[in-house]
Amino acid sequence: MGARLYLPKKWTGEDDSVYETNREREKYAHLSEEAGIPEEVSYQPKYEIATGLIDQAMTAGPEHACVVGDTGFGKYPAFRKKLRARNEPYVLEVETSKFVVVPEETTVLEPGSTSGRGRPRKHPAYPEETDAETPEQIAARLEKQGGWRRVTWNEGTKGGLSGEFYRTPVRVVKDRSNRWLADETGWLLLERPSGEEGEGELKAWICWGLDKASLEELVSWGQLRWTVERFHQDTGRELGADKYQGRTWRGFHHHLSAVMLAHAFVAERRLEEGQDREDLASFAEVVRQIVRESAVQRLMENHGFDRPKAREVAVDMLREYSDW
């Protein structure tokens, strides 16, 4: 588990064009100094921060299938290129109206060649008669042709989590107006809108380095995004990750480190307790168990209560603060 703070350009002072006035620049320089932001910290796009965290994780050598991410990362060709350079397979969500592909078997017109007129090509291209499509256009075509498959990827509290999916091998288009091709190929994975009468949101992923993976495997990896969202919800609602009131770089990182350690402790405790029951207790439930037990122990040690009395008093006290 890892995280790094994203700083907008105004806080690093590297690009004068982001300030409307000199006064604004001076204001952010003062705030940065006051917060104790180290001088060596420079601006990094979020996908570069993610690349650094991935490198850090890979140094530890964990077993893993691929890197997953939402459109905030998948939409950047530079990020995907960095992963390919590291030979890191990925399943990254992409924008359904902007991501453009052609069939993988499309003939590639190599740089240097011409079609009999004009200057030699500088980039690999696809033929004029080939139709490049976005995920939205492919999905619209599938509504007439069919081809969707229902896949169940996990068990939820109300039964199996499932949806209708389609995959096809593609080559990514770099520039649609010039018919330029990227060197990126892989599976394009689509998830059909799940609402009635086509309501809902079409989702799409580009899957690289996973040629032999089954549709079920690609779907399960694509759906792993919810675990990251769950982490942010749990650390915010239950552990106060978003409640830091300080104004310093070091203080924020100390706060976040404590929150992440607490999350790891609760998660481990949750798994241990789950061994003796059919389903896992919720994260919030385990947090309340830990807090309640801490209060019981303190009442027993400091006030001489026996356990039943300590538990009764602890529950009564905690009920005053929240829904325990």
Legacy VTK file of the C-alpha trace (Angstrom):
# vtk DataFile Version 3.0
C-alpha trace
ASCII
DATASET POLYDATA
POINTS 324 float
0.000 0.000 0.000
1.362 3.403 -0.888
0.353 6.998 -1.574
1.928 10.308 -2.456
0.539 13.812 -2.246
-0.288 15.467 -5.565
0.759 19.127 -5.673
-0.651 21.509 -8.331
1.924 23.561 -10.220
1.114 26.689 -8.218
2.581 25.082 -5.092
5.934 24.157 -6.649
6.756 27.492 -8.313
8.226 25.895 -11.443
5.932 27.455 -14.039
5.299 31.209 -13.956
2.501 30.879 -16.523
0.137 29.337 -13.943
0.025 32.553 -11.892
-2.263 35.397 -12.880
-0.167 38.017 -11.076
3.190 38.331 -9.316
1.259 38.803 -6.113
-0.350 35.389 -6.553
3.045 33.845 -7.190
4.428 35.401 -4.014
1.388 34.191 -2.098
1.958 30.555 -3.081
5.701 30.825 -2.465
4.930 32.003 1.068
2.353 29.248 1.633
4.754 26.615 0.337
7.518 27.810 2.652
5.104 28.004 5.594
3.893 24.449 4.957
7.470 23.182 4.885
7.309 21.669 1.409
10.844 20.403 0.648
12.674 22.380 -2.044
13.467 19.221 -4.002
9.761 18.421 -4.481
8.778 19.212 -8.057
5.537 19.031 -9.970
4.504 15.591 -11.193
1.354 14.630 -13.082
-0.692 12.021 -11.243
0.277 9.296 -13.701
3.976 9.940 -13.020
3.318 9.662 -9.294
1.534 6.382 -10.005
4.512 5.134 -12.034
6.837 5.875 -9.114
4.563 4.007 -6.710
4.423 1.046 -9.081
8.239 0.985 -9.323
8.412 1.114 -5.534
5.967 -1.766 -5.204
7.692 -3.870 -7.856
10.991 -3.561 -6.002
9.408 -5.651 -3.262
8.659 -8.329 -5.864
4.962 -9.036 -5.153
3.151 -11.652 -7.201
0.594 -9.902 -9.376
-1.290 -10.295 -12.621
-1.419 -6.721 -13.887
-1.735 -3.031 -13.086
-5.294 -1.698 -12.951
-6.577 1.871 -13.002
-9.497 4.122 -13.903
-9.767 6.634 -16.729
-7.796 9.180 -14.688
-4.749 7.071 -15.582
-5.884 5.000 -18.562
-6.525 8.064 -20.711
-2.820 8.973 -20.782
-0.842 7.254 -23.579
2.369 8.273 -21.778
1.363 6.283 -18.695
0.497 3.201 -20.703
3.799 3.525 -22.577
5.718 3.655 -19.278
4.041 0.429 -18.186
4.855 -1.298 -21.475
8.482 -0.192 -21.138
8.497 -1.946 -17.752
6.784 -4.996 -19.252
3.929 -4.486 -16.783
0.618 -5.902 -18.086
-2.329 -3.602 -17.485
-6.108 -3.366 -17.512
-6.850 0.359 -17.661
-10.209 2.018 -18.097
-10.408 4.393 -21.080
-12.781 7.106 -22.253
-15.554 5.548 -24.303
-16.040 8.558 -26.588
-12.377 9.468 -27.183
-10.363 6.253 -27.228
-9.998 5.128 -30.863
-8.994 1.702 -32.191
-8.909 -0.433 -35.334
-9.010 -4.253 -35.514
-5.652 -5.743 -34.544
-5.352 -7.527 -37.890
-5.540 -4.197 -39.763
-2.798 -3.755 -42.362
-0.129 -1.384 -41.064
1.255 1.087 -43.609
4.834 1.455 -42.442
6.722 4.789 -42.255
8.600 5.672 -45.420
6.102 4.102 -47.783
3.545 5.996 -49.817
0.292 5.192 -51.550
1.570 6.605 -54.837
1.115 10.267 -54.007
2.316 12.741 -51.450
5.291 12.625 -49.135
6.580 9.436 -47.471
4.850 8.612 -44.196
6.520 9.557 -40.924
4.248 7.380 -38.780
2.656 3.937 -39.057
-0.862 4.377 -40.456
-3.962 2.393 -41.333
-5.573 2.269 -44.819
-8.242 4.774 -45.790
-10.840 2.023 -46.207
-10.416 0.892 -42.578
-12.978 2.228 -40.112
-11.517 3.431 -36.822
-14.010 3.292 -33.957
-14.486 4.406 -30.380
-15.865 2.031 -27.712
-19.198 3.849 -28.026
-19.336 3.134 -31.756
-18.396 -0.510 -31.272
-21.051 -0.912 -28.568
-23.703 0.647 -30.827
-22.779 -1.836 -33.543
-23.016 -4.728 -31.073
-26.577 -3.753 -30.171
-27.508 -4.813 -33.704
-25.078 -7.692 -34.174
-25.006 -9.205 -30.675
-21.927 -10.736 -29.072
-22.290 -9.717 -25.416
-21.575 -12.403 -22.779
-22.791 -12.423 -19.180
-19.948 -12.800 -16.685
-20.147 -13.063 -12.885
-16.963 -11.707 -11.307
-17.705 -11.769 -7.569
-20.260 -12.460 -4.863
-21.951 -9.454 -3.273
-24.238 -9.097 -0.256
-27.253 -9.485 -2.553
-25.914 -12.270 -4.743
-23.509 -12.545 -7.643
-22.048 -9.407 -9.208
-22.412 -9.770 -12.953
-22.764 -7.897 -16.198
-22.611 -8.267 -19.967
-19.188 -7.967 -21.556
-17.481 -8.107 -24.938
-13.826 -8.171 -25.914
-12.004 -7.839 -29.210
-8.299 -7.611 -30.198
-7.398 -4.077 -31.298
-4.605 -1.732 -32.283
-4.743 1.738 -30.738
-5.038 4.774 -33.004
-2.672 7.617 -32.167
-4.188 10.287 -34.418
-7.524 9.636 -36.117
-7.391 12.666 -38.410
-4.076 11.513 -39.923
-4.791 7.768 -39.519
-1.639 7.335 -37.390
-1.293 4.139 -35.382
0.333 3.649 -31.998
2.511 0.613 -31.224
-0.068 -0.525 -28.652
-2.172 -3.632 -29.196
-4.307 -5.677 -26.834
-7.838 -6.597 -25.835
-10.498 -3.898 -25.810
-12.956 -4.903 -23.069
-16.459 -3.422 -22.991
-19.120 -3.578 -20.286
-22.666 -3.024 -21.472
-24.818 -0.459 -19.600
-26.686 -2.444 -16.951
-29.807 -0.329 -16.490
-33.185 -0.999 -18.030
-33.533 -0.129 -21.724
-29.808 0.526 -22.053
-29.658 3.006 -19.205
-26.404 3.320 -17.310
-22.853 3.925 -18.390
-20.817 2.048 -20.973
-17.364 1.160 -19.662
-14.242 0.231 -21.593
-10.738 -1.007 -20.757
-7.580 -1.516 -22.776
-5.809 -4.712 -21.705
-2.139 -5.090 -22.663
0.230 -8.015 -22.106
-2.658 -10.368 -21.319
-3.169 -12.094 -24.669
-3.791 -15.513 -23.088
-6.164 -14.270 -20.376
-9.787 -15.403 -20.475
-12.702 -12.993 -20.674
-13.563 -13.864 -17.072
-10.052 -12.956 -15.912
-10.081 -9.618 -17.743
-13.467 -8.782 -16.243
-12.344 -9.657 -12.707
-9.267 -7.433 -13.041
-11.232 -4.584 -14.577
-13.671 -4.672 -11.668
-10.903 -4.476 -9.032
-11.197 -0.697 -9.109
-13.935 -0.918 -6.461
-11.350 -2.062 -3.880
-9.471 1.232 -4.284
-12.710 3.202 -3.976
-13.582 1.148 -0.892
-10.201 1.978 0.632
-10.807 5.710 0.234
-14.320 5.415 1.672
-13.195 3.379 4.684
-10.181 5.531 5.526
-12.281 8.684 5.173
-15.444 7.661 6.990
-13.934 5.452 9.678
-10.322 6.575 10.155
-10.429 10.310 9.440
-8.090 10.390 6.450
-9.801 13.545 5.183
-10.069 15.196 8.601
-6.497 16.455 8.919
-6.594 20.062 10.139
-2.884 20.871 10.068
-1.043 22.977 7.516
2.349 21.315 7.167
3.833 18.864 4.695
5.337 16.678 7.428
2.185 16.749 9.536
0.007 15.620 6.664
2.319 12.727 5.860
2.455 11.679 9.525
-1.355 11.754 9.615
-1.734 9.719 6.443
0.895 7.196 7.588
-1.026 6.634 10.828
-4.290 6.239 8.911
-2.782 3.676 6.535
-1.266 1.684 9.402
-4.633 1.699 11.144
-6.321 0.535 7.941
-3.855 -2.352 7.604
-4.486 -3.360 11.235
-8.275 -3.292 10.832
-8.103 -5.179 7.527
-5.985 -7.940 9.090
-8.322 -8.165 12.077
-11.292 -8.355 9.724
-9.766 -11.291 7.843
-8.934 -13.107 11.084
-12.508 -12.803 12.314
-13.848 -13.812 8.915
-12.305 -17.268 9.286
-14.998 -18.191 11.826
-18.021 -16.903 9.906
-19.583 -17.340 6.491
-19.173 -13.698 5.426
-16.785 -10.907 6.331
-17.864 -8.269 8.804
-17.918 -4.776 7.334
-14.890 -2.550 7.829
-17.005 -0.185 9.953
-18.198 -3.048 12.140
-14.641 -4.174 12.873
-13.571 -0.595 13.701
-16.414 -0.387 16.221
-15.432 -3.732 17.727
-11.859 -2.528 18.244
-12.913 0.800 19.781
-15.471 -0.930 21.993
-12.938 -3.486 23.202
-10.415 -0.720 23.950
-13.006 1.046 26.097
-13.866 -2.216 27.885
-10.205 -2.892 28.676
-9.695 0.620 30.022
-12.747 0.398 32.301
-11.584 -2.961 33.620
-8.001 -1.806 34.258
-8.661 1.703 35.603
-11.999 1.274 37.373
-12.056 -2.358 38.441
-15.190 -3.271 36.446
-15.772 -6.884 35.533
-16.141 -7.539 31.799
-19.970 -7.611 31.610
-20.243 -4.308 33.502
-17.391 -2.740 31.509
-19.032 -3.736 28.232
-22.400 -2.335 29.342
-20.855 1.001 30.294
-18.647 1.148 27.183
-21.577 0.550 24.837
-23.653 3.164 26.669
-20.838 5.739 26.439
-20.091 5.129 22.800
-23.745 5.323 21.839
-23.664 8.973 22.830
-21.168 9.741 20.077
-22.424 7.722 17.116
-24.588 4.808 16.036
-22.806 2.003 17.814
LINES 1 325
324 0 1 2 3 4 5 6 7 8 9 10 11 12 13 14 15 16 17 18 19 20 21 22 23 24 25 26 27 28 29 30 31 32 33 34 35 36 37 38 39 40 41 42 43 44 45 46 47 48 49 50 51 52 53 54 55 56 57 58 59 60 61 62 63 64 65 66 67 68 69 70 71 72 73 74 75 76 77 78 79 80 81 82 83 84 85 86 87 88 89 90 91 92 93 94 95 96 97 98 99 100 101 102 103 104 105 106 107 108 109 110 111 112 113 114 115 116 117 118 119 120 121 122 123 124 125 126 127 128 129 130 131 132 133 134 135 136 137 138 139 140 141 142 143 144 145 146 147 148 149 150 151 152 153 154 155 156 157 158 159 160 161 162 163 164 165 166 167 168 169 170 171 172 173 174 175 176 177 178 179 180 181 182 183 184 185 186 187 188 189 190 191 192 193 194 195 196 197 198 199 200 201 202 203 204 205 206 207 208 209 210 211 212 213 214 215 216 217 218 219 220 221 222 223 224 225 226 227 228 229 230 231 232 233 234 235 236 237 238 239 240 241 242 243 244 245 246 247 248 249 250 251 252 253 254 255 256 257 258 259 260 261 262 263 264 265 266 267 268 269 270 271 272 273 274 275 276 277 278 279 280 281 282 283 284 285 286 287 288 289 290 291 292 293 294 295 296 297 298 299 300 301 302 303 304 305 306 307 308 309 310 311 312 313 314 315 316 317 318 319 320 321 322 323
